[in-house]
Amino acid sequence: MREVSVMPQSNNQASKADVQSTELNKLPVPGQDDTEFSAEEAAEVFQANSSSNESSSSDND
């Protein structure tokens, strides 16, 4: 019968749990980086930009 020796884990290797919990090793979450905004928010920004453009264009006349 052959003797099985269990080698202690060396300190310079990451454990399986460490590897699995590493941020770079995680799968991307679908839609996580999507930038969503409502039509109302878009209208507000558009109106704010157009009013600031009107005031700046009248200054250039």
MODELLER restraints for C-alpha pairs under 7 A, 6 or more apart:
rsr = mdl.restraints
at = mdl.atoms
